[in-house]
Amino acid sequence: MKHEAWFFVGLFVFIFVIWIAIGGPMRSASIAVPEVPDTTISGTTTAATGWAYFSLPRAPFEIGDSSISLTDSAGEGGSDRIALPPFDLVPGVIFAPTSPYRATVSMSTYVSGANSTDARNEYVQLSVARTATLPVNITGWQLTSGTTGRTATVPVGVAVPTSGVVNPVTDILLGPGESAIIVSGKSPTGDSFRENKCIGYLGSFQTFTPALYQRCPSATRDLATLYGTSYLRDLSCIDYVESLSTCQVPTRVRSAGVTQTCRNLIETYINYNGCLSLHRYDTDFNGRVWRIYLGRDRDEPLWRTRHEVVELLDREGRTVDAFSY
């Protein structure tokens, strides 16, 4: 009996060793399971262009795994971004290859004035990341409607505009942390331009959307500097200048009852060009915002009022940023 017991123990050990050698516990986990085709996302790629077409199913929050999700973005009227590598895709829209500027330049997630029928009232904003190492030249970039195919090109602009003259134009460069307001319509001044500390004066006679920032240099301080020591003795001049609003261009100086010296100084310097002559070389003269105008006719808005896809393309036609609403 003792020999028989050892025989069975040896047989058991032999079978155990053979089992381990052929896969052991992992063998049971390797049973073939039929593959189920993934229908969550379907896509095809055009070999000639490298562009990809994606069709996404409707889902309230998540599609597939955690790397693909539908999230709300703050903005006028609400907008959606679908985060899907390598780009934010919108159902049924063909996107160009991703631009190397994607991480550097971004757009707001809504079109302001999209419900307006006047192209002068609709605009988008874009900005350059503060971490950018160099200015970005955006002249020649395009804004495209993914639904209608309408396209507009970012033009050249005027770095320091002067009223009443033909201004030299240059490519528009946005430095780190700088931004641009891109209006679909035509410019009130005839050009795209960079804001500066005197720019608010232009709003006295022309309408800008959005309104120009009203923070001009102090007219009282400027006039006191120009007038000299006699300024304190000219009480009527002091009273009149202090009655003016910030960035207001006086229009009734002749009937204001001020002295001739005061009137001459006001008419020469309390306006945009006069401010420019006094402050052009101030260290804080240049603003950090460009006003860019795409030049569309008043009755030809670029964007639809709803169900629109806004795409920003670089000069090579690659997608920098996009959003839908």
Summary of the structure (lengths in Angstrom):
residues: 325
radius of gyration: 32.8
end to end distance: 85.7
largest distance: 135.1
contacts: 886
relative contact order: 0.17
helix: 23%
strand: 23%
